[in-house]
Amino acid sequence: MNKKALRWTIFAIVLIGVIVALSFILRPYFAGEKTIHPEVFRIGNFSIRWYGLLIALSFIPGIYVAYRMAQNWSINPDHVFNLAIICAPLGLIFARLFYCALNWQYYSKYPAQILYLWQGGLSIYGVIFGGILGVLIYSLAGKVNFLRLLDLGAVPLLLGQAIGRWGNFFNQELFGYPTDLPWKMYIAPEYRPQKYMAYNYFHPTFLYESIYNFILFGVLYSLSRKKDLKPGVIVSIYFIAYGAFRFFLEFVRIEPSAVWFMSWGQVASLIAVIVGAVMLFFIQKSKPVLVEIAAPAQESTEEASTGMESLKEGGSKPEITAGIPTGERTEKEEGLTPSGPENAPAEEKPGKQEKTETGEN
């Protein structure tokens, strides 16, 4: 078994093991036998909620994954930390703004609650928009490849989505229509829409998306290990794969129609699929840019050997004059009297020395 197959086998075993373990842990909560508490703990008026804690914790493995990807692509890891500082707040701000804009009928009456991030209500497409904006600003300022930085952020984002979706579980939000499937989830009456008050069990759509995101994360992270991958391929696949899944998942979630039969989530997903497909088409058609690096001029074999002999004899390396073969020495270098017919030795005829073949390039 090669290393790639071994990695996939380990990933599949771990994922299946986690799903089985979670099924035992979550069974009493899904059945309504135990109450789901949105708060981790509370001290007076101060409380830590699972939703915010999981989003915060998701940054740790996300940054680690981006760091490993940067090393594999020979990118300065400092870019990872710089991007996190810029993109994290922008993603959070736009995620909240997108969500409140889509639910403006409620937030227009209670504008102060726009700041209540711990109560839930973030749009993943707002996160994506804010992240792209942050990457664009950073790439222009630092003159770094924009598409490569998007690739660097897409894979950790998927991991963060997979972890962060569990905040919806603790808040009992973003669930689907009523169902009697074996994995149905109990929703407390105070969290049910008025229209579905008579139902107790609903589709755990957060779980569907979390599992899918974990799988897609494994696929894209494995793909990112290819060093010759064109910039933009990973983020294009992310747009297509996640957008398509989210489009069909919206048919299960309780969301009002906005454009024809589609919710706003489906409209955004359709745009993501189209953008990803167009990007991937032009990226695959583009040719890789070849960078030619001129090799330094090499010394001839005779020049190198002459220099080594000179060094062995204790002298200095002879100076090489461009365009003059090694065999032709100046009078000063050879220490001879000016050559001519009258000064030449009897056994030598006056004339020009023969050029060596290795002395010319």
PECORKA-V73625 format. One record per pair of residues at least 24 apart in sequence whose ideal C-beta (glycine too) atoms are under 10 Angstrom apart, sorted by the first residue. I is the first residue (numbers start at 1). GAP is how many residues later the second one is. If there is no record, write none. Layout:
# PECORKA-V73625
i=I gap=GAP
i=I gap=GAP
This chain:
# PECORKA-V73625
i=4 gap=218
i=4 gap=221
i=7 gap=211
i=7 gap=214
i=7 gap=215
i=7 gap=218
i=8 gap=210
i=8 gap=211
i=8 gap=214
i=11 gap=203
i=11 gap=204
i=11 gap=206
i=11 gap=207
i=11 gap=208
i=11 gap=210
i=11 gap=211
i=12 gap=203
i=12 gap=206
i=14 gap=200
i=14 gap=204
i=15 gap=196
i=15 gap=199
i=15 gap=200
i=15 gap=203
i=18 gap=193
i=18 gap=196
i=19 gap=188
i=19 gap=192
i=19 gap=195
i=22 gap=144
i=22 gap=185
i=22 gap=188
i=22 gap=189
i=23 gap=159
i=23 gap=160
i=26 gap=143
i=26 gap=157
i=26 gap=159
i=26 gap=178
i=26 gap=181
i=27 gap=156
i=28 gap=158
i=29 gap=140
i=29 gap=141
i=29 gap=143
i=29 gap=156
i=29 gap=157
i=30 gap=139
i=30 gap=152
i=30 gap=153
i=30 gap=154
i=30 gap=155
i=30 gap=156
i=30 gap=171
i=30 gap=174
i=30 gap=177
i=31 gap=153
i=31 gap=154
i=31 gap=155
i=31 gap=170
i=32 gap=152
i=32 gap=153
i=32 gap=154
i=32 gap=155
i=32 gap=156
i=32 gap=168
i=32 gap=169
i=33 gap=153
i=34 gap=152
i=35 gap=151
i=35 gap=153
i=36 gap=133
i=36 gap=134
i=36 gap=135
i=36 gap=136
i=36 gap=149
i=36 gap=150
i=36 gap=151
i=36 gap=152
i=36 gap=155
i=37 gap=133
i=38 gap=80
i=38 gap=81
i=38 gap=82
i=38 gap=129
i=38 gap=131
i=38 gap=132
i=38 gap=133
i=38 gap=134
i=38 gap=135
i=38 gap=153
i=39 gap=79
i=39 gap=131
i=40 gap=130
i=47 gap=71
i=48 gap=70
i=49 gap=68
i=49 gap=69
i=49 gap=70
i=49 gap=71
i=49 gap=118
i=49 gap=121
i=49 gap=122
i=50 gap=68
i=50 gap=70
i=50 gap=116
i=50 gap=117
i=50 gap=118
i=50 gap=119
i=50 gap=120
i=50 gap=121
i=51 gap=66
i=51 gap=67
i=51 gap=68
i=51 gap=69
i=51 gap=70
i=51 gap=71
i=51 gap=113
i=51 gap=115
i=51 gap=116
i=51 gap=117
i=51 gap=118
i=51 gap=119
i=51 gap=120
i=51 gap=122
i=52 gap=65
i=52 gap=66
i=52 gap=67
i=52 gap=68
i=52 gap=112
i=52 gap=115
i=53 gap=65
i=53 gap=114
i=53 gap=117
i=54 gap=106
i=54 gap=109
i=54 gap=110
i=54 gap=111
i=54 gap=112
i=54 gap=113
i=54 gap=114
i=54 gap=115
i=54 gap=116
i=55 gap=33
i=55 gap=37
i=55 gap=40
i=55 gap=62
i=55 gap=63
i=55 gap=67
i=55 gap=72
i=55 gap=105
i=55 gap=108
i=55 gap=109
i=55 gap=111
i=55 gap=112
i=56 gap=32
i=56 gap=108
i=57 gap=103
i=57 gap=106
i=57 gap=107
i=58 gap=98
i=58 gap=99
i=58 gap=101
i=58 gap=102
i=58 gap=103
i=58 gap=104
i=58 gap=105
i=58 gap=106
i=58 gap=107
i=58 gap=108
i=58 gap=109
i=59 gap=25
i=59 gap=29
i=59 gap=97
i=59 gap=100
i=59 gap=101
i=59 gap=104
i=59 gap=105
i=60 gap=100
i=60 gap=103
i=61 gap=95
i=61 gap=98
i=61 gap=99
i=61 gap=101
i=61 gap=102
i=62 gap=26
i=62 gap=91
i=62 gap=93
i=62 gap=94
i=62 gap=95
i=62 gap=96
i=62 gap=97
i=62 gap=98
i=62 gap=99
i=62 gap=101
i=62 gap=155
i=63 gap=25
i=63 gap=93
i=63 gap=97
i=64 gap=92
i=64 gap=95
i=65 gap=87
i=65 gap=90
i=65 gap=91
i=65 gap=92
i=65 gap=93
i=65 gap=94
i=65 gap=95
i=65 gap=152
i=65 gap=156
i=65 gap=159
i=66 gap=83
i=66 gap=85
i=66 gap=86
i=66 gap=87
i=66 gap=88
i=66 gap=89
i=66 gap=90
i=66 gap=91
i=66 gap=93
i=66 gap=158
i=67 gap=85
i=67 gap=89
i=68 gap=87
i=68 gap=88
i=68 gap=153
i=68 gap=156
i=68 gap=157
i=69 gap=79
i=69 gap=82
i=69 gap=83
i=69 gap=84
i=69 gap=85
i=69 gap=86
i=69 gap=87
i=69 gap=151
i=69 gap=152
i=69 gap=155
i=69 gap=156
i=69 gap=165
i=70 gap=78
i=70 gap=79
i=70 gap=82
i=72 gap=152
i=72 gap=153
i=72 gap=154
i=72 gap=155
i=72 gap=157
i=73 gap=72
i=73 gap=75
i=73 gap=78
i=73 gap=79
i=73 gap=151
i=73 gap=152
i=73 gap=153
i=73 gap=154
i=73 gap=156
i=73 gap=158
i=74 gap=153
i=75 gap=69
i=75 gap=70
i=75 gap=73
i=75 gap=74
i=75 gap=77
i=76 gap=66
i=76 gap=68
i=78 gap=64
i=79 gap=59
i=79 gap=60
i=79 gap=63
i=79 gap=65
i=79 gap=69
i=79 gap=70
i=79 gap=73
i=80 gap=69
i=80 gap=72
i=80 gap=73
i=80 gap=76
i=82 gap=52
i=82 gap=56
i=82 gap=59
i=82 gap=60
i=82 gap=62
i=83 gap=48
i=83 gap=51
i=83 gap=52
i=83 gap=54
i=83 gap=55
i=83 gap=56
i=83 gap=59
i=83 gap=61
i=83 gap=66
i=83 gap=69
i=83 gap=70
i=83 gap=73
i=84 gap=50
i=84 gap=69
i=84 gap=72
i=85 gap=49
i=85 gap=53
i=86 gap=44
i=86 gap=45
i=86 gap=47
i=86 gap=48
i=86 gap=49
i=86 gap=51
i=86 gap=52
i=86 gap=55
i=87 gap=40
i=87 gap=43
i=87 gap=44
i=87 gap=45
i=87 gap=46
i=87 gap=47
i=87 gap=48
i=87 gap=50
i=87 gap=51
i=87 gap=62
i=87 gap=66
i=87 gap=70
i=88 gap=39
i=88 gap=42
i=88 gap=43
i=88 gap=46
i=88 gap=72
i=89 gap=41
i=89 gap=45
i=90 gap=36
i=90 gap=37
i=90 gap=39
i=90 gap=40
i=90 gap=41
i=90 gap=42
i=90 gap=43
i=90 gap=44
i=90 gap=45
i=90 gap=47
i=91 gap=31
i=91 gap=33
i=91 gap=35
i=91 gap=36
i=91 gap=37
i=91 gap=38
i=91 gap=39
i=91 gap=40
i=91 gap=41
i=91 gap=42
i=91 gap=43
i=91 gap=62
i=91 gap=66
i=91 gap=69
i=92 gap=25
i=92 gap=30
i=92 gap=34
i=92 gap=35
i=92 gap=38
i=93 gap=24
i=93 gap=33
i=93 gap=34
i=93 gap=37
i=93 gap=40
i=94 gap=28
i=94 gap=29
i=94 gap=31
i=94 gap=32
i=94 gap=33
i=94 gap=34
i=94 gap=35
i=94 gap=36
i=94 gap=37
i=94 gap=38
i=94 gap=39
i=94 gap=40
i=95 gap=26
i=95 gap=27
i=95 gap=28
i=95 gap=29
i=95 gap=30
i=95 gap=31
i=95 gap=32
i=95 gap=33
i=95 gap=34
i=95 gap=35
i=95 gap=36
i=96 gap=25
i=96 gap=26
i=96 gap=27
i=96 gap=30
i=96 gap=31
i=96 gap=34
i=97 gap=25
i=97 gap=26
i=97 gap=29
i=97 gap=32
i=97 gap=33
i=98 gap=24
i=98 gap=25
i=98 gap=26
i=98 gap=27
i=98 gap=28
i=98 gap=29
i=98 gap=30
i=98 gap=31
i=98 gap=32
i=98 gap=166
i=98 gap=170
i=99 gap=24
i=99 gap=25
i=99 gap=26
i=99 gap=27
i=100 gap=26
i=101 gap=25
i=101 gap=163
i=102 gap=24
i=102 gap=153
i=102 gap=154
i=102 gap=156
i=102 gap=161
i=102 gap=162
i=102 gap=163
i=102 gap=166
i=103 gap=161
i=118 gap=49
i=118 gap=53
i=119 gap=52
i=119 gap=54
i=120 gap=47
i=120 gap=48
i=120 gap=50
i=120 gap=51
i=120 gap=52
i=120 gap=53
i=120 gap=54
i=121 gap=50
i=121 gap=52
i=121 gap=53
i=122 gap=42
i=122 gap=45
i=122 gap=46
i=123 gap=141
i=123 gap=142
i=123 gap=145
i=124 gap=33
i=124 gap=36
i=124 gap=37
i=124 gap=40
i=124 gap=41
i=124 gap=85
i=124 gap=89
i=124 gap=118
i=124 gap=122
i=124 gap=141
i=124 gap=144
i=124 gap=145
i=125 gap=118
i=125 gap=121
i=125 gap=139
i=125 gap=140
i=125 gap=142
i=125 gap=143
i=125 gap=144
i=125 gap=146
i=125 gap=147
i=126 gap=142
i=127 gap=30
i=127 gap=33
i=127 gap=34
i=127 gap=37
i=128 gap=25
i=128 gap=26
i=128 gap=29
i=128 gap=33
i=128 gap=107
i=128 gap=110
i=128 gap=111
i=128 gap=114
i=128 gap=115
i=128 gap=140
i=128 gap=144
i=129 gap=139
i=131 gap=26
i=132 gap=103
i=135 gap=100
i=145 gap=86
i=145 gap=87
i=146 gap=85
i=146 gap=86
i=147 gap=83
i=147 gap=84
i=147 gap=85
i=147 gap=86
i=147 gap=87
i=147 gap=88
i=147 gap=89
i=147 gap=132
i=147 gap=136
i=148 gap=81
i=148 gap=82
i=148 gap=83
i=148 gap=84
i=148 gap=86
i=148 gap=87
i=149 gap=82
i=149 gap=86
i=150 gap=81
i=150 gap=82
i=150 gap=84
i=150 gap=85
i=150 gap=86
i=150 gap=88
i=150 gap=89
i=150 gap=129
i=151 gap=69
i=151 gap=72
i=151 gap=73
i=151 gap=78
i=151 gap=79
i=151 gap=80
i=151 gap=81
i=151 gap=82
i=151 gap=83
i=151 gap=84
i=151 gap=85
i=151 gap=86
i=151 gap=87
i=152 gap=72
i=152 gap=79
i=152 gap=82
i=152 gap=83
i=153 gap=81
i=153 gap=82
i=153 gap=85
i=154 gap=62
i=154 gap=63
i=154 gap=66
i=154 gap=70
i=154 gap=78
i=154 gap=80
i=154 gap=81
i=154 gap=82
i=154 gap=83
i=154 gap=84
i=154 gap=85
i=154 gap=88
i=155 gap=61
i=155 gap=62
i=155 gap=63
i=155 gap=64
i=155 gap=65
i=155 gap=66
i=155 gap=67
i=155 gap=68
i=155 gap=69
i=155 gap=79
i=155 gap=80
i=155 gap=83
i=156 gap=61
i=156 gap=65
i=157 gap=56
i=157 gap=60
i=157 gap=63
i=157 gap=78
i=157 gap=81
i=157 gap=85
i=158 gap=54
i=158 gap=55
i=158 gap=56
i=158 gap=57
i=158 gap=58
i=158 gap=59
i=158 gap=60
i=158 gap=61
i=158 gap=62
i=158 gap=63
i=158 gap=80
i=158 gap=83
i=158 gap=84
i=159 gap=54
i=159 gap=55
i=159 gap=57
i=159 gap=58
i=159 gap=59
i=159 gap=61
i=159 gap=62
i=160 gap=53
i=160 gap=57
i=161 gap=48
i=161 gap=49
i=161 gap=51
i=161 gap=52
i=161 gap=53
i=161 gap=55
i=161 gap=56
i=161 gap=81
i=162 gap=47
i=162 gap=48
i=162 gap=49
i=162 gap=50
i=162 gap=51
i=162 gap=52
i=162 gap=53
i=162 gap=54
i=162 gap=55
i=163 gap=47
i=163 gap=50
i=163 gap=51
i=164 gap=42
i=164 gap=46
i=164 gap=49
i=165 gap=39
i=165 gap=40
i=165 gap=41
i=165 gap=42
i=165 gap=43
i=165 gap=44
i=165 gap=45
i=165 gap=46
i=165 gap=47
i=165 gap=48
i=165 gap=49
i=166 gap=40
i=166 gap=41
i=166 gap=44
i=167 gap=39
i=168 gap=36
i=168 gap=37
i=168 gap=38
i=168 gap=39
i=168 gap=41
i=168 gap=42
i=169 gap=35
i=169 gap=37
i=169 gap=38
i=169 gap=41
i=170 gap=36
i=171 gap=35
i=172 gap=30
i=172 gap=34
i=173 gap=33
i=174 gap=30
i=174 gap=31
i=174 gap=32
i=174 gap=35
i=174 gap=79
i=174 gap=80
i=174 gap=81
i=174 gap=91
i=175 gap=26
i=175 gap=27
i=175 gap=28
i=175 gap=29
i=175 gap=30
i=175 gap=31
i=175 gap=32
i=175 gap=77
i=175 gap=78
i=175 gap=79
i=176 gap=26
i=176 gap=27
i=176 gap=28
i=176 gap=29
i=176 gap=30
i=176 gap=32
i=176 gap=73
i=176 gap=74
i=176 gap=75
i=176 gap=76
i=176 gap=77
i=176 gap=78
i=176 gap=79
i=177 gap=25
i=177 gap=26
i=177 gap=28
i=177 gap=74
i=177 gap=75
i=177 gap=76
i=177 gap=77
i=178 gap=24
i=178 gap=25
i=178 gap=76
i=179 gap=24
i=179 gap=25
i=179 gap=73
i=183 gap=24
i=183 gap=25
i=192 gap=62
i=193 gap=61
i=195 gap=59
i=196 gap=58
i=202 gap=50
i=202 gap=51
i=202 gap=52
i=203 gap=46
i=203 gap=49
i=203 gap=50
i=203 gap=51
i=205 gap=44
i=205 gap=45
i=205 gap=47
i=205 gap=48
i=205 gap=49
i=206 gap=47
i=208 gap=37
i=208 gap=41
i=208 gap=44
i=208 gap=45
i=209 gap=33
i=209 gap=36
i=209 gap=37
i=209 gap=40
i=209 gap=44
i=212 gap=29
i=212 gap=30
i=212 gap=33
i=212 gap=34
i=212 gap=37
i=213 gap=28
i=213 gap=29
i=213 gap=32
i=215 gap=26
i=215 gap=30
i=216 gap=25
i=216 gap=26
i=216 gap=29
i=228 gap=60
i=230 gap=50
i=230 gap=53
i=230 gap=54
i=230 gap=56
i=230 gap=57
i=230 gap=58
i=231 gap=52
i=231 gap=55
i=232 gap=44
i=232 gap=47
i=232 gap=48
i=232 gap=50
i=232 gap=51
i=232 gap=52
i=232 gap=54
i=233 gap=46
i=233 gap=47
i=233 gap=50
i=233 gap=51
i=235 gap=40
i=235 gap=41
i=235 gap=44
i=235 gap=45
i=235 gap=48
i=236 gap=39
i=236 gap=40
i=236 gap=41
i=236 gap=42
i=236 gap=43
i=236 gap=44
i=236 gap=45
i=236 gap=46
i=236 gap=47
i=236 gap=48
i=237 gap=39
i=237 gap=42
i=237 gap=43
i=238 gap=34
i=238 gap=38
i=239 gap=30
i=239 gap=32
i=239 gap=33
i=239 gap=34
i=239 gap=35
i=239 gap=36
i=239 gap=37
i=239 gap=38
i=239 gap=39
i=239 gap=40
i=239 gap=41
i=240 gap=32
i=240 gap=33
i=240 gap=34
i=240 gap=35
i=240 gap=36
i=240 gap=37
i=240 gap=39
i=240 gap=40
i=241 gap=31
i=241 gap=32
i=241 gap=35
i=242 gap=27
i=242 gap=30
i=242 gap=31
i=242 gap=34
i=243 gap=25
i=243 gap=26
i=243 gap=27
i=243 gap=28
i=243 gap=29
i=243 gap=30
i=243 gap=31
i=243 gap=32
i=243 gap=33
i=243 gap=34
i=244 gap=25
i=244 gap=26
i=244 gap=28
i=244 gap=29
i=244 gap=32
i=244 gap=33
i=245 gap=24
i=245 gap=28
i=246 gap=24
i=246 gap=26
i=246 gap=27
i=247 gap=25
i=247 gap=26
i=297 gap=25
i=297 gap=64
i=298 gap=63
i=299 gap=27
i=299 gap=59
i=299 gap=62
i=300 gap=25
i=300 gap=26
i=300 gap=56
i=300 gap=57
i=300 gap=58
i=300 gap=59
i=300 gap=60
i=300 gap=61
i=301 gap=25
i=301 gap=55
i=301 gap=56
i=301 gap=57
i=301 gap=58
i=302 gap=24
i=302 gap=25
i=302 gap=54
i=302 gap=55
i=302 gap=56
i=302 gap=57
i=303 gap=53
i=303 gap=55
i=303 gap=56
i=304 gap=54
i=305 gap=53
i=320 gap=39
i=322 gap=39
i=323 gap=37
i=323 gap=38
i=324 gap=31
i=324 gap=35
i=325 gap=28
i=325 gap=29
i=325 gap=30
i=325 gap=31
i=325 gap=32
i=325 gap=33
i=325 gap=34
i=325 gap=35
i=326 gap=29
i=326 gap=30
i=326 gap=32
i=326 gap=33
i=326 gap=34
i=327 gap=26
i=327 gap=27
i=327 gap=28
i=327 gap=29
i=327 gap=31
i=327 gap=32
i=328 gap=24
i=328 gap=25
i=328 gap=26
i=328 gap=27
i=328 gap=28
i=328 gap=31
i=329 gap=24
